Amino acid sequence: ATTQAMIEAQAASAIAAAAGTNSPTVVSVSLSNKNAQVCLTTSQPVRSIASKIVGIGLTSVQATSCAATNSSVGGAFEIALALDNTGSMSRSAGGKSKLDSAKTAALSLIDQLSNSGASVQFSIVPFSTSVNVGANYLGASWLDTSARSSIHWQNVQRPADASWLPASRFDLFSQMNTTWAGCVEERPDPYLTTDVAATSAQPDSLFVPYLWPDEGDVDGSGSAFLPGMNIVGNGRGAKLYSSSYWNFGGSGNNYLYDFGGVCVASATDAYEAADVADPLSRGSGATKLCKYKGATGVSSRASSNGPNKGCMDNPLLPLTSNKTDLNAKINAMDAGGTTNLLPGFMWAWRTISPNGPFTGASTPKPYGTPGNAKIIVFMTDGFNNWSSNSGYAYKSEYNALGYYVNNRLSAYGGVAFPPPTGSPTYDGPTSSNNWRMQMDSALLAACANAKNAGVTIYTVGFSVPSDPIDTEGLQLLSKCASSADHAYVARDSSSIVSAFNNIGSSLSKLRLVR
């Protein structure tokens, strides 16, 4: 074991190496704050002017200096770990999977900083297609429980003369005899890339529960044009084929019979008439609310067709210093889904934002609190991905940003990689040609807003040679980070651990405090 004498000897040796033959004498060395702060008192004989006048010899002068880690200088850290849990994380990083490697790296960082003497709290935000905030928040004031947000009913019709109209998406889950898994959709502009507090006074600031709509029925025959393009109200059995109507054979999440529930196979039925008139559904049944009422056999799992398809199974963990909870959350991570970077980043930011929605014993401190640092560590093994579906009227798969046709990113497009002078930007209606530019631009806007609020951002691109992140993806992460020195690229299972350890070291560097 290291003794006090050994510590003082090491201090004397270091001082002698720096000061030479006239080095001061070490009087004492003290360690405090879990060895995160060291104070050194030295003595140096000097001959002052006064001593010459009165005829005395040398006078001994003592001085004390203290050095401490950044993490122990009278403050605290709030650190959000946004960790990619997409399906590609199951692939090899050399020796073990990327996800297992990321788990090791995150656990190591937590140990490193938790043992540094700092006051440290972490949040864990697993992300893929969406982010799960936790089904335990059902009924929370920041959720859109009364369907007031402009995006709440974006993909369904609510005819005024309908026999039944649900109060909210939560009502749909209840009517289908299934549960909301805990995912939410991203807010529309101007709240998409900000941490503005959710309030009922601003309906679009509320968080809408994630619900992938039931998509139009298709025929199992595999015909080029499928039955179900119902424009006369005769139901599925009419088997109408027409090239003037959308081929809904491309729908990827069909879990309800479009004439089930309280739907009526009649051209005069309010739901049917509204669906026929809808410019996208055009009689396919996609917008009909009546089919949700009293439905049975609907899966609540993210991996199966149903309203929660694409929802992360593993909910985020708000700020805590409880290592048992942190370790359990990380070890429970599983790979699945596609890469949607914006929700992962935004929910990491929200877990350390004083604007909520998370409150309680570990409520994030206000911005600018002396001695308190807010950190995001944002790790991904890929780049934004939003699968198109050209054979489907809504043109894409559903995620936390809706469908392409919902145009929730339409204001973005020229920020991430500005096109050459005179070339068009990528804003406007979202399509298979511009979705990535819009997703990237929205992420950079979010990164800029977080940095302007005082958040320090580290990014880690887990780009293994057999499954690399492309150049644009790595540039995106570098631009998101607080500086080039805050952007790391890991090539294998060992280098991602090194990247996280380096982040921990940069947060724990010694600084002179006295």
Secondary structure, 3 states (H helix, E strand, C coil): CCCHHHHHHHHHHHHHHHHHHHCCEEEEEEEECCCCEEEEEEEEEECCHHHHHHCCCCEEEEEEEEEEEHHHCCCEEEEEEEEECCHHHHCECCCCEHHHHHHHHHHHHHHHHHCCCCEEEEEEEEECCCCECCHHHCCCCCECCCCCCCCCCCCCCCCCCCCCCCCCHHHHHHHCCCCCCCEECCCCCCCCCCCCCCECCEHHHCECECCCCCCCCCCCCCCCCCCCCCCCCCCHHHCCCCCCCCCHHHCCCCCCCCCCCCCCCCCCCHHHHHHHHCCCCCCCCCCCCHHHCCCCCCCCCCCCCCCCCCCCCCCCEEEECCHHHHHHHHHCCCCCCCCCHHHHHHHHHHHHCCCCCCCCCCCCCCCCCCCEEEEEEEEECCCCCCCECCCCCCCECCECCECHHHCCCCCCCCCCCCCCCCCCCCCCCCCCCCHHHHHHHHHHHHHHHHHHCCEEEEEEEECECCECCCHHHHHHHHHHCCCHHHEEEECCHHHHHHHHHHHHHHHCCEEECC
